[in-house]
Amino acid sequence: MEQTILEVRHLSKSFGTHEVLRDIDFSVKKGDVTSIIGASGSGKSTLLRCINLLENPSSGEILYHGENVVRRGFNVPSYRSRVGMVFQSFNLFNNMTVLENCIVGQVKVLKKSREEAREHALYYLNKVGMAPYINAKPRQISGGQKQRVAIARALAMDPEVLLFDEPTSALDPEMVGEVLSVMQSLAQEGMTMLVVTHEMAFARDVSNRVVYMNQGVICEEGTPAEVFGNPQKQETKDFLSRFRNA
């Protein structure tokens, strides 16, 4: 039986009187590639930020291997090293080289030696095609290259799950492909991934689960064949009709 890594139960999130997420329930199994799709403002990124504890849920539970991570006293830095996040805007340290960006978390959070961290960082930078740029600063490389460094940095922490928050939306169109191809190869290697994305072809062709969100709730979920090929709800049909010919 597949192992459940993350389980979200009755999760809600409000900012003041504005309810952004309402009664969200879903789970992530080992090896799943789950794409979360939906219009802007439907709560997708907020859901990811709650799972990574960058936002505190207003109510509900997030279970990691059965343990509620929202409870008081939970070791958040340790959890975040296991459930990594790749952001829309890269979030690299501009004063550090590409290599240093991939070393610092390993040394500070995982308490690795610099030598071990360097070796590990080089392995993943090579994997994403960024080994030639290890001495560059973020300002010296393109957006697509920055995002590949951000992915290498997340991988260097040896996460069990990687969360991607619209990883291609800040990129020029010609750079989108290079980031998606890295993500596709991670999926093929069995990396457990939760991806908020507007890239419908990725959601349809690379994911094994698709979650469609609308106005803060999960409207529909299933396999790509079910959600793209035979959507049950009118809202899903309306949303996907824009991408039918893509």
C-alpha positions as YAML, in Angstrom:
chain: A
units: angstrom
residues:
- id: 1
  name: MET
  ca: [0.00, 0.00, 0.00]
- id: 2
  name: GLU
  ca: [1.28, 3.48, -0.86]
- id: 3
  name: GLN
  ca: [2.48, 5.47, 2.08]
- id: 4
  name: THR
  ca: [0.58, 8.68, 2.88]
- id: 5
  name: ILE
  ca: [3.09, 11.46, 3.58]
- id: 6
  name: LEU
  ca: [0.86, 14.51, 3.95]
- id: 7
  name: GLU
  ca: [-2.77, 14.74, 4.91]
- id: 8
  name: VAL
  ca: [-4.74, 17.98, 4.98]
- id: 9
  name: ARG
  ca: [-7.93, 17.82, 7.05]
- id: 10
  name: HIS
  ca: [-10.69, 20.45, 7.21]
- id: 11
  name: LEU
  ca: [-8.16, 23.22, 6.56]
- id: 12
  name: SER
  ca: [-9.45, 26.78, 6.55]
- id: 13
  name: LYS
  ca: [-7.62, 30.09, 6.34]
- id: 14
  name: SER
  ca: [-9.01, 33.60, 6.76]
- id: 15
  name: PHE
  ca: [-7.34, 36.98, 6.51]
- id: 16
  name: GLY
  ca: [-9.56, 39.14, 8.70]
- id: 17
  name: THR
  ca: [-13.11, 38.55, 7.49]
- id: 18
  name: HIS
  ca: [-11.96, 37.24, 4.11]
- id: 19
  name: GLU
  ca: [-12.05, 33.43, 3.98]
- id: 20
  name: VAL
  ca: [-9.40, 32.32, 1.49]
- id: 21
  name: LEU
  ca: [-9.55, 28.55, 2.11]
- id: 22
  name: ARG
  ca: [-12.58, 26.60, 3.29]
- id: 23
  name: ASP
  ca: [-12.67, 23.02, 4.56]
- id: 24
  name: ILE
  ca: [-9.83, 21.68, 2.39]
- id: 25
  name: ASP
  ca: [-9.29, 17.90, 2.50]
- id: 26
  name: PHE
  ca: [-6.74, 15.96, 0.49]
- id: 27
  name: SER
  ca: [-3.70, 13.74, 0.89]
- id: 28
  name: VAL
  ca: [-0.33, 13.25, -0.78]
- id: 29
  name: LYS
  ca: [1.09, 9.76, -1.15]
- id: 30
  name: LYS
  ca: [4.72, 8.86, -1.73]
- id: 31
  name: GLY
  ca: [5.62, 9.36, -5.38]
- id: 32
  name: ASP
  ca: [2.53, 11.45, -6.17]
- id: 33
  name: VAL
  ca: [2.88, 14.40, -8.51]
- id: 34
  name: THR
  ca: [-0.17, 16.50, -7.68]
- id: 35
  name: SER
  ca: [-0.94, 19.61, -9.71]
- id: 36
  name: ILE
  ca: [-3.20, 22.24, -8.15]
- id: 37
  name: ILE
  ca: [-4.94, 24.28, -10.81]
- id: 38
  name: GLY
  ca: [-7.51, 27.07, -10.76]
- id: 39
  name: ALA
  ca: [-8.01, 30.74, -11.52]
- id: 40
  name: SER
  ca: [-5.89, 33.39, -9.82]
- id: 41
  name: GLY
  ca: [-7.25, 34.14, -6.37]
- id: 42
  name: SER
  ca: [-8.74, 30.67, -5.85]
- id: 43
  name: GLY
  ca: [-6.48, 29.99, -2.83]
- id: 44
  name: LYS
  ca: [-3.88, 27.71, -4.43]
- id: 45
  name: SER
  ca: [-0.76, 29.54, -3.24]
- id: 46
  name: THR
  ca: [-2.24, 30.16, 0.20]
- id: 47
  name: LEU
  ca: [-2.84, 26.42, 0.53]
- id: 48
  name: LEU
  ca: [0.81, 25.71, -0.29]
- id: 49
  name: ARG
  ca: [1.99, 28.40, 2.15]
- id: 50
  name: CYS
  ca: [-0.17, 26.82, 4.88]
- id: 51
  name: ILE
  ca: [1.30, 23.37, 4.17]
- id: 52
  name: ASN
  ca: [4.82, 24.84, 4.51]
- id: 53
  name: LEU
  ca: [3.70, 26.78, 7.63]
- id: 54
  name: LEU
  ca: [4.55, 30.14, 6.08]
- id: 55
  name: GLU
  ca: [0.93, 30.92, 6.93]
- id: 56
  name: ASN
  ca: [-0.82, 29.59, 10.01]
- id: 57
  name: PRO
  ca: [-4.11, 27.88, 9.16]
- id: 58
  name: SER
  ca: [-7.15, 29.36, 10.91]
- id: 59
  name: SER
  ca: [-8.49, 25.87, 11.59]
- id: 60
  name: GLY
  ca: [-7.93, 22.26, 10.60]
- id: 61
  name: GLU
  ca: [-4.94, 19.94, 10.64]
- id: 62
  name: ILE
  ca: [-1.93, 19.21, 8.47]
- id: 63
  name: LEU
  ca: [-0.54, 15.76, 9.19]
- id: 64
  name: TYR
  ca: [2.99, 14.76, 8.21]
- id: 65
  name: HIS
  ca: [3.34, 10.99, 8.65]
- id: 66
  name: GLY
  ca: [0.35, 11.22, 10.98]
- id: 67
  name: GLU
  ca: [1.76, 14.00, 13.16]
- id: 68
  name: ASN
  ca: [-0.09, 17.33, 13.30]
- id: 69
  name: VAL
  ca: [2.43, 20.00, 12.28]
- id: 70
  name: VAL
  ca: [0.15, 22.87, 13.29]
- id: 71
  name: ARG
  ca: [0.29, 22.01, 16.99]
- id: 72
  name: ARG
  ca: [2.18, 24.18, 19.41]
- id: 73
  name: GLY
  ca: [5.80, 23.19, 19.98]
- id: 74
  name: PHE
  ca: [6.23, 21.38, 16.66]
- id: 75
  name: ASN
  ca: [9.76, 21.54, 15.18]
- id: 76
  name: VAL
  ca: [9.06, 23.74, 12.13]
- id: 77
  name: PRO
  ca: [12.64, 24.09, 10.73]
- id: 78
  name: SER
  ca: [13.07, 20.31, 10.73]
- id: 79
  name: TYR
  ca: [9.69, 19.86, 8.99]
- id: 80
  name: ARG
  ca: [10.54, 22.49, 6.37]
- id: 81
  name: SER
  ca: [13.79, 20.68, 5.56]
- id: 82
  name: ARG
  ca: [11.67, 17.57, 4.78]
- id: 83
  name: VAL
  ca: [8.92, 19.44, 2.95]
- id: 84
  name: GLY
  ca: [10.84, 21.84, 0.70]
- id: 85
  name: MET
  ca: [9.46, 24.80, -1.21]
- id: 86
  name: VAL
  ca: [10.33, 26.38, -4.55]
- id: 87
  name: PHE
  ca: [8.92, 29.88, -4.88]
- id: 88
  name: GLN
  ca: [7.60, 31.86, -7.82]
- id: 89
  name: SER
  ca: [10.21, 34.58, -7.23]
- id: 90
  name: PHE
  ca: [13.21, 32.24, -6.62]
- id: 91
  name: ASN
  ca: [14.08, 33.73, -3.15]
- id: 92
  name: LEU
  ca: [17.81, 33.28, -3.70]
- id: 93
  name: PHE
  ca: [20.30, 35.16, -1.53]
- id: 94
  name: ASN
  ca: [21.61, 37.87, -3.88]
- id: 95
  name: ASN
  ca: [24.84, 38.39, -1.93]
- id: 96
  name: MET
  ca: [25.84, 34.71, -2.26]
- id: 97
  name: THR
  ca: [27.08, 32.71, -5.23]
- id: 98
  name: VAL
  ca: [24.97, 30.00, -6.81]
- id: 99
  name: LEU
  ca: [27.00, 27.36, -4.96]
- id: 100
  name: GLU
  ca: [26.79, 29.16, -1.61]
- id: 101
  name: ASN
  ca: [23.01, 29.44, -1.99]
- id: 102
  name: CYS
  ca: [22.87, 25.64, -2.15]
- id: 103
  name: ILE
  ca: [25.29, 25.09, 0.75]
- id: 104
  name: VAL
  ca: [24.03, 27.44, 3.45]
- id: 105
  name: GLY
  ca: [20.81, 25.61, 4.40]
- id: 106
  name: GLN
  ca: [22.54, 22.26, 4.61]
- id: 107
  name: VAL
  ca: [25.14, 23.65, 7.01]
- id: 108
  name: LYS
  ca: [22.74, 25.72, 9.15]
- id: 109
  name: VAL
  ca: [19.70, 23.44, 9.29]
- id: 110
  name: LEU
  ca: [21.04, 19.95, 8.59]
- id: 111
  name: LYS
  ca: [24.36, 20.63, 10.41]
- id: 112
  name: LYS
  ca: [26.41, 19.12, 7.59]
- id: 113
  name: SER
  ca: [30.10, 19.89, 7.22]
- id: 114
  name: ARG
  ca: [30.87, 22.47, 4.53]
- id: 115
  name: GLU
  ca: [32.73, 19.86, 2.49]
- id: 116
  name: GLU
  ca: [29.83, 17.42, 2.54]
- id: 117
  name: ALA
  ca: [27.34, 20.24, 1.81]
- id: 118
  name: ARG
  ca: [29.48, 21.44, -1.11]
- id: 119
  name: GLU
  ca: [29.65, 17.98, -2.65]
- id: 120
  name: HIS
  ca: [25.89, 17.54, -2.27]
- id: 121
  name: ALA
  ca: [25.20, 21.01, -3.73]
- id: 122
  name: LEU
  ca: [27.44, 20.32, -6.73]
- id: 123
  name: TYR
  ca: [25.63, 17.04, -7.39]
- id: 124
  name: TYR
  ca: [22.24, 18.78, -7.64]
- id: 125
  name: LEU
  ca: [23.53, 21.85, -9.50]
- id: 126
  name: ASN
  ca: [24.95, 19.44, -12.06]
- id: 127
  name: LYS
  ca: [21.62, 17.61, -12.17]
- id: 128
  name: VAL
  ca: [19.72, 20.79, -13.09]
- id: 129
  name: GLY
  ca: [22.39, 21.91, -15.57]
- id: 130
  name: MET
  ca: [23.77, 24.77, -13.45]
- id: 131
  name: ALA
  ca: [27.25, 23.43, -12.58]
- id: 132
  name: PRO
  ca: [28.99, 25.90, -14.97]
- id: 133
  name: TYR
  ca: [27.53, 28.82, -13.00]
- id: 134
  name: ILE
  ca: [28.52, 27.94, -9.44]
- id: 135
  name: ASN
  ca: [30.54, 31.13, -8.93]
- id: 136
  name: ALA
  ca: [27.93, 33.46, -10.41]
- id: 137
  name: LYS
  ca: [25.72, 35.71, -8.30]
- id: 138
  name: PRO
  ca: [21.95, 35.55, -8.93]
- id: 139
  name: ARG
  ca: [21.98, 38.94, -10.73]
- id: 140
  name: GLN
  ca: [24.33, 37.46, -13.35]
- id: 141
  name: ILE
  ca: [22.02, 34.65, -14.47]
- id: 142
  name: SER
  ca: [18.62, 34.47, -16.20]
- id: 143
  name: GLY
  ca: [15.26, 33.85, -14.53]
- id: 144
  name: GLY
  ca: [15.14, 30.27, -15.76]
- id: 145
  name: GLN
  ca: [18.63, 29.66, -14.41]
- id: 146
  name: LYS
  ca: [17.68, 31.21, -11.05]
- id: 147
  name: GLN
  ca: [14.71, 28.88, -10.78]
- id: 148
  name: ARG
  ca: [16.88, 25.87, -11.58]
- id: 149
  name: VAL
  ca: [19.26, 26.96, -8.80]
- id: 150
  name: ALA
  ca: [16.29, 27.30, -6.46]
- id: 151
  name: ILE
  ca: [15.25, 23.73, -7.32]
- id: 152
  name: ALA
  ca: [18.82, 22.47, -6.73]
- id: 153
  name: ARG
  ca: [18.89, 24.30, -3.39]
- id: 154
  name: ALA
  ca: [15.63, 22.64, -2.33]
- id: 155
  name: LEU
  ca: [16.83, 19.20, -3.49]
- id: 156
  name: ALA
  ca: [20.13, 19.58, -1.61]
- id: 157
  name: MET
  ca: [18.13, 19.51, 1.63]
- id: 158
  name: ASP
  ca: [17.02, 15.92, 0.75]
- id: 159
  name: PRO
  ca: [13.31, 16.70, 1.10]
- id: 160
  name: GLU
  ca: [10.68, 14.01, 1.10]
- id: 161
  name: VAL
  ca: [8.19, 16.31, -0.65]
- id: 162
  name: LEU
  ca: [8.78, 19.36, -2.85]
- id: 163
  name: LEU
  ca: [6.18, 22.12, -3.02]
- id: 164
  name: PHE
  ca: [6.28, 24.34, -6.13]
- id: 165
  name: ASP
  ca: [4.40, 27.65, -6.01]
- id: 166
  name: GLU
  ca: [3.82, 28.66, -9.64]
- id: 167
  name: PRO
  ca: [7.50, 28.03, -10.44]
- id: 168
  name: THR
  ca: [7.27, 29.30, -14.03]
- id: 169
  name: SER
  ca: [4.95, 32.31, -13.72]
- id: 170
  name: ALA
  ca: [7.75, 34.86, -13.22]
- id: 171
  name: LEU
  ca: [9.70, 33.55, -16.25]
- id: 172
  name: ASP
  ca: [9.87, 34.71, -19.84]
- id: 173
  name: PRO
  ca: [8.08, 32.20, -22.10]
- id: 174
  name: GLU
  ca: [11.32, 30.86, -23.62]
- id: 175
  name: MET
  ca: [12.62, 29.97, -20.14]
- id: 176
  name: VAL
  ca: [9.53, 28.07, -18.99]
- id: 177
  name: GLY
  ca: [10.51, 24.89, -20.84]
- id: 178
  name: GLU
  ca: [13.91, 24.54, -19.16]
- id: 179
  name: VAL
  ca: [12.32, 24.62, -15.69]
- id: 180
  name: LEU
  ca: [9.45, 22.29, -16.62]
- id: 181
  name: SER
  ca: [11.90, 19.76, -18.08]
- id: 182
  name: VAL
  ca: [13.80, 19.67, -14.76]
- id: 183
  name: MET
  ca: [10.50, 19.13, -12.92]
- id: 184
  name: GLN
  ca: [9.47, 16.44, -15.38]
- id: 185
  name: SER
  ca: [12.71, 14.52, -14.83]
- id: 186
  name: LEU
  ca: [12.21, 14.77, -11.03]
- id: 187
  name: ALA
  ca: [8.71, 13.35, -11.47]
- id: 188
  name: GLN
  ca: [10.06, 10.46, -13.54]
- id: 189
  name: GLU
  ca: [12.57, 9.71, -10.77]
- id: 190
  name: GLY
  ca: [9.73, 9.37, -8.25]
- id: 191
  name: MET
  ca: [10.04, 12.69, -6.38]
- id: 192
  name: THR
  ca: [6.86, 13.47, -4.45]
- id: 193
  name: MET
  ca: [5.70, 16.88, -5.70]
- id: 194
  name: LEU
  ca: [2.83, 19.27, -5.05]
- id: 195
  name: VAL
  ca: [2.72, 21.87, -7.82]
- id: 196
  name: VAL
  ca: [0.59, 25.00, -8.05]
- id: 197
  name: THR
  ca: [0.68, 25.76, -11.76]
- id: 198
  name: HIS
  ca: [-0.93, 27.51, -14.71]
- id: 199
  name: GLU
  ca: [0.91, 25.14, -17.07]
- id: 200
  name: MET
  ca: [-1.98, 22.91, -18.08]
- id: 201
  name: ALA
  ca: [0.12, 20.64, -20.29]
- id: 202
  name: PHE
  ca: [2.33, 19.85, -17.27]
- id: 203
  name: ALA
  ca: [-0.72, 19.18, -15.10]
- id: 204
  name: ARG
  ca: [-2.25, 16.96, -17.76]
- id: 205
  name: ASP
  ca: [0.87, 15.08, -18.92]
- id: 206
  name: VAL
  ca: [3.20, 14.86, -15.91]
- id: 207
  name: SER
  ca: [0.92, 14.70, -12.84]
- id: 208
  name: ASN
  ca: [-0.84, 11.62, -11.59]
- id: 209
  name: ARG
  ca: [-3.30, 13.71, -9.51]
- id: 210
  name: VAL
  ca: [-4.99, 16.99, -10.37]
- id: 211
  name: VAL
  ca: [-6.82, 19.20, -7.87]
- id: 212
  name: TYR
  ca: [-9.02, 21.99, -9.26]
- id: 213
  name: MET
  ca: [-9.67, 24.81, -6.80]
- id: 214
  name: ASN
  ca: [-12.30, 27.49, -7.13]
- id: 215
  name: GLN
  ca: [-13.05, 30.29, -4.63]
- id: 216
  name: GLY
  ca: [-11.16, 28.69, -1.77]
- id: 217
  name: VAL
  ca: [-12.55, 25.16, -2.01]
- id: 218
  name: ILE
  ca: [-11.52, 21.99, -3.82]
- id: 219
  name: CYS
  ca: [-14.07, 21.80, -6.58]
- id: 220
  name: GLU
  ca: [-12.87, 18.59, -8.20]
- id: 221
  name: GLU
  ca: [-9.95, 16.17, -8.01]
- id: 222
  name: GLY
  ca: [-8.85, 13.00, -9.71]
- id: 223
  name: THR
  ca: [-6.45, 11.65, -12.29]
- id: 224
  name: PRO
  ca: [-5.55, 13.92, -15.23]
- id: 225
  name: ALA
  ca: [-7.72, 11.72, -17.46]
- id: 226
  name: GLU
  ca: [-10.69, 12.24, -15.14]
- id: 227
  name: VAL
  ca: [-10.27, 15.97, -14.55]
- id: 228
  name: PHE
  ca: [-9.18, 16.97, -18.07]
- id: 229
  name: GLY
  ca: [-11.00, 14.26, -20.00]
- id: 230
  name: ASN
  ca: [-14.27, 14.02, -18.11]
- id: 231
  name: PRO
  ca: [-14.79, 16.91, -15.68]
- id: 232
  name: GLN
  ca: [-17.91, 16.50, -13.54]
- id: 233
  name: LYS
  ca: [-18.57, 20.06, -12.39]
- id: 234
  name: GLN
  ca: [-19.63, 22.95, -14.60]
- id: 235
  name: GLU
  ca: [-17.01, 25.25, -13.03]
- id: 236
  name: THR
  ca: [-14.27, 22.78, -13.97]
- id: 237
  name: LYS
  ca: [-15.58, 22.54, -17.52]
- id: 238
  name: ASP
  ca: [-15.69, 26.33, -17.83]
- id: 239
  name: PHE
  ca: [-12.16, 26.72, -16.48]
- id: 240
  name: LEU
  ca: [-10.67, 23.99, -18.67]
- id: 241
  name: SER
  ca: [-12.49, 25.09, -21.83]
- id: 242
  name: ARG
  ca: [-9.87, 27.84, -22.16]
- id: 243
  name: PHE
  ca: [-7.09, 25.22, -22.36]
- id: 244
  name: ARG
  ca: [-8.81, 22.61, -24.51]
- id: 245
  name: ASN
  ca: [-6.97, 23.70, -27.62]
- id: 246
  name: ALA
  ca: [-3.66, 24.47, -25.91]
...
